[in-house]
């Protein structure tokens, strides 16, 4: 009988090891509805380009005088609460706000200039326009002074704290 127990021992020990290993195996799965691609290096490169663009805009419109008296009509719209920065880096009219024809024309002109600049950056960096717009929106909103209208993540405009 002792030989029978000793003959089965390796089989029993092997089965015990397999069960113990299976019990200690952890598996974690993360599923997203769409492919998730994050490339922080690209985002940083785009942020550098957009930051340079914003610096050029400030230099061209006399940023030092903006705090006291906005010289640019688009800045006047933002200061008056008639327009705000949206999540894509463009000026937008919050809610059902109405602009005078000249104001609406200036707003469209500013957005066309921004889109052209974003497209140049996207082409130079071989990135989609939407990626540049997203980075531009984040930077423009972060640089707006307190009290100015900015678009929140839910798509509503609110005064920046």
Backbone as numpy.savetxt, mean C-alpha at the origin, in Angstrom:
# Nx Ny Nz CAx CAy CAz Cx Cy Cz
8.92 -69.85 25.00 8.10 -68.68 25.00 8.97 -67.43 25.00
10.07 -67.49 25.70 10.97 -66.35 25.75 11.51 -66.03 24.36
11.78 -67.01 23.55 12.28 -66.79 22.20 11.20 -66.14 21.34
9.95 -66.49 21.56 8.85 -65.90 20.79 8.71 -64.42 21.11
8.86 -64.05 22.40 8.76 -62.63 22.80 9.95 -61.87 22.23
11.15 -62.44 22.33 12.34 -61.77 21.81 12.28 -61.62 20.28
11.66 -62.56 19.60 11.56 -62.49 18.14 10.61 -61.37 17.72
9.58 -61.10 18.53 8.62 -60.05 18.19 9.05 -58.67 18.66
10.03 -58.57 19.52 10.46 -57.31 20.09 10.85 -56.28 19.02
11.67 -56.61 18.02 12.01 -55.59 17.01 10.77 -55.09 16.26
9.84 -55.95 16.00 8.61 -55.54 15.31 7.80 -54.59 16.18
7.67 -54.91 17.45 6.92 -54.07 18.37 7.61 -52.72 18.56
8.93 -52.72 18.70 9.68 -51.47 18.87 9.57 -50.60 17.63
9.65 -51.19 16.46 9.53 -50.44 15.21 8.15 -49.82 15.07
7.10 -50.59 15.40 5.74 -50.08 15.34 5.56 -48.93 16.33
6.12 -49.05 17.53 6.02 -48.00 18.53 6.71 -46.73 18.04
7.89 -46.84 17.41 8.60 -45.67 16.90 7.81 -44.97 15.78
7.21 -45.75 14.90 6.40 -45.17 13.82 5.21 -44.41 14.40
4.52 -44.99 15.36 3.38 -44.31 15.97 3.80 -43.05 16.72
4.91 -43.12 17.44 5.40 -41.96 18.18 5.79 -40.84 17.23
6.44 -41.18 16.13 6.86 -40.16 15.16 5.64 -39.53 14.49
4.63 -40.33 14.18 3.42 -39.80 13.55 2.67 -38.88 14.50
2.68 -39.19 15.77 1.99 -38.38 16.75 2.68 -37.04 16.97
3.96 -36.93 16.71 4.72 -35.70 16.96 4.87 -34.84 15.72
4.30 -35.24 14.62 4.44 -34.48 13.39 3.39 -33.38 13.36
3.83 -32.15 13.15 2.92 -31.00 13.08 2.88 -30.50 11.65
1.70 -30.17 11.21 1.56 -29.65 9.85 0.68 -28.41 9.93
1.18 -27.31 9.39 0.43 -26.07 9.37 0.27 -25.65 7.92
-0.95 -25.38 7.52 -1.20 -24.93 6.16 -1.84 -23.55 6.22
-1.41 -22.68 5.31 -1.99 -21.36 5.19 -2.52 -21.24 3.78
-3.77 -20.92 3.67 -4.37 -20.79 2.35 -4.88 -19.37 2.17
-4.65 -18.81 0.99 -5.16 -17.49 0.67 -6.05 -17.63 -0.56
-7.05 -16.77 -0.68 -7.94 -16.88 -1.84 -7.23 -16.58 -3.16
-6.20 -15.77 -3.12 -5.43 -15.47 -4.32 -3.95 -15.55 -3.98
-3.09 -15.70 -4.97 -1.66 -15.82 -4.68 -1.14 -14.60 -3.94
-0.32 -14.84 -2.96 0.22 -13.78 -2.14 1.67 -13.55 -2.52
1.97 -12.36 -3.04 3.33 -12.04 -3.44 3.76 -10.78 -2.71
4.80 -10.89 -1.93 5.33 -9.73 -1.22 6.81 -9.62 -1.57
7.16 -8.50 -2.14 8.56 -8.25 -2.44 8.90 -6.88 -1.87
9.45 -6.89 -0.67 9.74 -5.64 0.01 10.82 -4.83 -0.69
11.74 -5.50 -1.36 12.78 -4.76 -2.07 12.18 -3.87 -3.16
11.23 -4.42 -3.90 10.57 -3.64 -4.95 9.81 -2.49 -4.33
9.09 -2.74 -3.23 8.32 -1.69 -2.59 9.24 -0.57 -2.11
10.40 -0.92 -1.58 11.35 0.10 -1.14 11.89 0.91 -2.31
12.17 0.23 -3.43 12.65 0.94 -4.62 11.58 1.91 -5.12
10.33 1.45 -5.17 9.24 2.31 -5.61 9.05 3.48 -4.65
9.18 3.21 -3.36 9.04 4.28 -2.36 10.12 5.34 -2.56
11.33 4.92 -2.86 12.41 5.88 -3.12 12.08 6.75 -4.32
11.59 6.14 -5.39 11.24 6.88 -6.60 10.09 7.85 -6.35
9.07 7.39 -5.65 7.92 8.26 -5.38 8.31 9.38 -4.42
9.15 9.09 -3.45 9.63 10.13 -2.54 10.38 11.21 -3.30
11.19 10.80 -4.25 11.90 11.78 -5.09 10.91 12.61 -5.90
9.87 11.97 -6.42 8.83 12.67 -7.18 8.14 13.70 -6.29
7.80 13.32 -5.07 7.13 14.24 -4.15 8.04 15.42 -3.80
9.32 15.17 -3.65 10.27 16.26 -3.36 10.33 17.23 -4.54
10.32 16.69 -5.75 10.32 17.56 -6.94 9.06 18.40 -7.00
7.91 17.80 -6.67 6.65 18.54 -6.67 6.68 19.66 -5.64
7.20 19.37 -4.44 7.28 20.40 -3.40 8.19 21.53 -3.84
9.30 21.19 -4.45 10.23 22.22 -4.91 9.61 23.08 -6.01
8.82 22.46 -6.88 8.21 23.20 -7.99 7.09 24.12 -7.54
6.41 23.78 -6.44 5.27 24.60 -6.00 5.59 25.46 -4.80
6.81 25.48 -4.37 7.19 26.34 -3.24 6.67 25.82 -1.93
7.10 24.64 -1.52 6.59 23.98 -0.32 6.78 24.81 0.93
7.77 25.68 0.97 8.01 26.46 2.18 6.85 27.41 2.47
6.14 27.84 1.43 5.02 28.75 1.64 3.71 28.01 1.83
3.67 26.71 1.61 2.43 25.95 1.70 1.81 26.00 3.08
2.64 25.95 4.12 2.10 25.89 5.47 1.29 27.15 5.80
1.66 28.28 5.24 0.97 29.52 5.52 -0.13 29.82 4.51
0.19 29.68 3.24 -0.77 30.01 2.20 -0.54 29.11 0.99
-1.43 28.15 0.76 -1.24 27.27 -0.39 -1.30 28.06 -1.69
-0.26 27.96 -2.49 -0.19 28.70 -3.75 -0.82 27.91 -4.89
-0.78 26.61 -4.82 -1.28 25.74 -5.87 -2.79 25.55 -5.71
-3.56 25.66 -6.81 -5.01 25.46 -6.69 -5.40 24.10 -6.11
-4.64 23.05 -6.43 -4.94 21.74 -5.86 -4.74 21.76 -4.35
-3.71 22.44 -3.89 -3.48 22.57 -2.45 -4.59 23.37 -1.80
-5.12 24.38 -2.52 -6.22 25.16 -1.99 -7.46 24.28 -1.82
-7.70 23.39 -2.77 -8.84 22.47 -2.66 -8.69 21.58 -1.44
-7.48 21.06 -1.23 -7.25 20.19 -0.07 -7.38 20.97 1.22
-6.83 22.18 1.25 -6.88 23.00 2.47 -8.32 23.38 2.81
-9.16 23.56 1.78 -10.56 23.92 2.01 -11.42 22.69 2.30
-10.86 21.51 2.23 -11.62 20.29 2.50 -12.50 19.85 1.34
-12.24 20.39 0.15 -13.02 20.02 -1.03 -12.46 18.79 -1.74
-11.21 18.46 -1.47 -10.55 17.30 -2.07 -9.60 16.70 -1.05
-9.30 15.44 -1.25 -8.36 14.76 -0.36 -7.56 13.73 -1.13
-6.52 13.22 -0.48 -5.67 12.20 -1.09 -6.34 10.84 -0.95
-6.40 10.10 -2.06 -6.97 8.76 -1.98 -5.87 7.71 -1.83
-6.26 6.45 -1.73 -5.32 5.37 -1.46 -4.40 5.06 -2.64
-4.73 5.56 -3.82 -3.93 5.29 -5.02 -3.04 6.45 -5.41
-2.96 7.48 -4.57 -2.06 8.59 -4.87 -2.66 9.67 -5.75
-3.97 9.73 -5.81 -4.65 10.74 -6.61 -5.51 11.62 -5.71
-5.86 12.79 -6.22 -6.80 13.65 -5.52 -8.21 13.18 -5.84
-9.08 13.21 -4.86 -10.46 12.79 -5.06 -11.37 13.72 -4.28
-12.61 13.79 -4.73 -13.62 14.60 -4.06 -14.38 13.67 -3.13
-14.37 13.97 -1.83 -15.05 13.08 -0.89 -16.56 13.14 -1.01
-17.18 11.98 -0.83 -18.64 11.90 -0.83 -19.24 12.45 -2.10
-20.29 13.23 -1.94 -20.99 13.82 -3.08 -20.59 15.28 -3.26
-19.36 15.59 -2.86 -18.89 16.97 -2.99 -18.92 17.44 -4.42
-19.21 18.71 -4.58 -19.27 19.30 -5.93 -18.21 20.38 -6.05
-17.55 20.38 -7.18 -16.54 21.40 -7.45 -17.03 22.30 -8.57
-16.53 23.50 -8.56 -16.79 24.39 -9.69 -16.05 23.83 -10.89
-16.48 24.17 -12.09 -15.84 23.62 -13.29 -14.32 23.85 -13.34
-13.87 25.03 -12.95 -12.43 25.30 -12.97 -11.70 24.43 -11.95
-12.32 24.21 -10.79 -11.70 23.36 -9.76 -11.65 21.90 -10.23
-12.74 21.44 -10.84 -12.78 20.07 -11.34 -11.74 19.87 -12.44
-11.57 20.87 -13.27 -10.57 20.80 -14.35 -9.16 20.73 -13.76
-8.89 21.52 -12.75 -7.57 21.52 -12.11 -7.31 20.17 -11.43
-8.33 19.63 -10.79 -8.20 18.33 -10.14 -7.87 17.25 -11.17
-8.56 17.26 -12.29 -8.30 16.29 -13.36 -6.90 16.46 -13.93
-6.45 17.70 -14.05 -5.10 17.97 -14.56 -4.04 17.44 -13.61
-4.22 17.68 -12.33 -3.27 17.18 -11.33 -3.21 15.66 -11.39
-4.36 15.01 -11.45 -4.39 13.55 -11.49 -3.76 13.01 -12.77
-3.95 13.69 -13.89 -3.32 13.26 -15.14 -1.81 13.39 -15.05
-1.32 14.47 -14.44 0.13 14.65 -14.26 0.69 13.57 -13.34
-0.03 13.28 -12.28 0.41 12.23 -11.34 0.45 10.87 -12.04
-0.60 10.56 -12.79 -0.65 9.27 -13.48 0.52 9.13 -14.45
0.83 10.20 -15.16 1.95 10.17 -16.09 3.27 9.91 -15.36
3.45 10.58 -14.24 4.67 10.38 -13.45 4.74 8.96 -12.89
3.60 8.44 -12.40 3.57 7.08 -11.87 3.87 6.07 -12.98
3.33 6.33 -14.17 3.55 5.42 -15.29 5.03 5.39 -15.68
5.69 6.55 -15.63 7.13 6.59 -15.92 7.92 5.75 -14.91
7.57 5.88 -13.64 8.24 5.09 -12.60 7.97 3.60 -12.82
6.72 3.26 -13.10 6.36 1.85 -13.31 7.13 1.27 -14.49
7.24 2.02 -15.56 7.98 1.55 -16.74 9.46 1.39 -16.43
10.03 2.37 -15.74 11.46 2.32 -15.42 11.79 1.15 -14.50
10.90 0.85 -13.57 11.13 -0.24 -12.60 10.52 -1.56 -13.04
9.87 -1.56 -14.20 9.22 -2.76 -14.73 8.24 -3.35 -13.72
7.39 -2.48 -13.20 6.38 -2.87 -12.22 5.02 -2.40 -12.70
3.96 -3.03 -12.23 2.63 -2.58 -12.63 2.33 -1.19 -12.09
1.54 -0.45 -12.85 1.15 0.90 -12.44 0.47 0.86 -11.08
-0.34 -0.15 -10.82 -1.06 -0.25 -9.55 -0.11 -0.31 -8.36
1.04 -0.94 -8.52 2.01 -1.01 -7.42 2.55 0.37 -7.10
2.85 1.14 -8.13 3.36 2.51 -7.93 2.27 3.38 -7.31
1.04 3.24 -7.80 -0.07 4.02 -7.25 -0.27 3.73 -5.77
-0.18 2.47 -5.39 -0.38 2.09 -3.98 0.69 2.71 -3.09
1.95 2.62 -3.53 3.05 3.21 -2.75 2.88 4.73 -2.69
2.51 5.34 -3.82 2.32 6.79 -3.85 1.19 7.21 -2.91
0.11 6.44 -2.90 -1.00 6.76 -2.00 -0.57 6.72 -0.54
0.17 5.68 -0.18 0.65 5.57 1.21 1.53 6.75 1.58
2.46 7.10 0.68 3.38 8.20 0.98 2.67 9.54 1.02
1.79 9.78 0.06 1.08 11.07 0.03 0.21 11.23 1.28
-0.48 10.19 1.67 -1.32 10.27 2.87 -0.46 10.49 4.11
0.68 9.81 4.18 1.54 9.96 5.37 2.13 11.37 5.46
2.26 12.06 4.33 2.86 13.39 4.34 1.83 14.52 4.47
0.56 14.19 4.44 -0.46 15.21 4.60 -0.46 15.71 6.04
-0.67 17.01 6.23 -0.73 17.53 7.60 -2.02 17.10 8.30
-2.02 17.18 9.61 -3.21 16.85 10.40 -4.37 17.75 9.99
-5.55 17.16 9.99 -6.75 17.91 9.66 -7.15 17.81 8.20
-6.24 17.43 7.33 -6.56 17.30 5.91 -7.34 16.01 5.68
-8.20 16.03 4.66 -8.97 14.84 4.31 -8.08 13.82 3.61
-8.15 12.59 4.09 -7.44 11.47 3.47 -8.39 10.28 3.45
-8.17 9.40 2.48 -9.02 8.22 2.38 -8.51 7.13 3.33
-9.44 6.56 4.07 -9.10 5.46 4.98 -9.18 4.15 4.19
-8.77 3.07 4.82 -8.74 1.75 4.17 -10.14 1.31 3.73
-11.19 1.79 4.39 -12.55 1.40 4.01 -13.11 2.24 2.87
-12.30 3.17 2.35 -12.72 3.99 1.20 -13.43 5.28 1.57
-13.55 5.56 2.86 -14.19 6.79 3.30 -13.14 7.84 3.60
-13.52 9.08 3.40 -12.61 10.18 3.73 -12.83 10.61 5.16
-11.73 10.95 5.82 -11.79 11.46 7.19 -10.61 12.40 7.38
-10.72 13.28 8.34 -9.62 14.19 8.64 -8.47 13.38 9.23
-7.27 13.66 8.74 -6.10 12.95 9.25 -5.84 13.41 10.69
-5.63 12.45 11.58 -5.37 12.84 12.99 -4.07 13.60 13.14
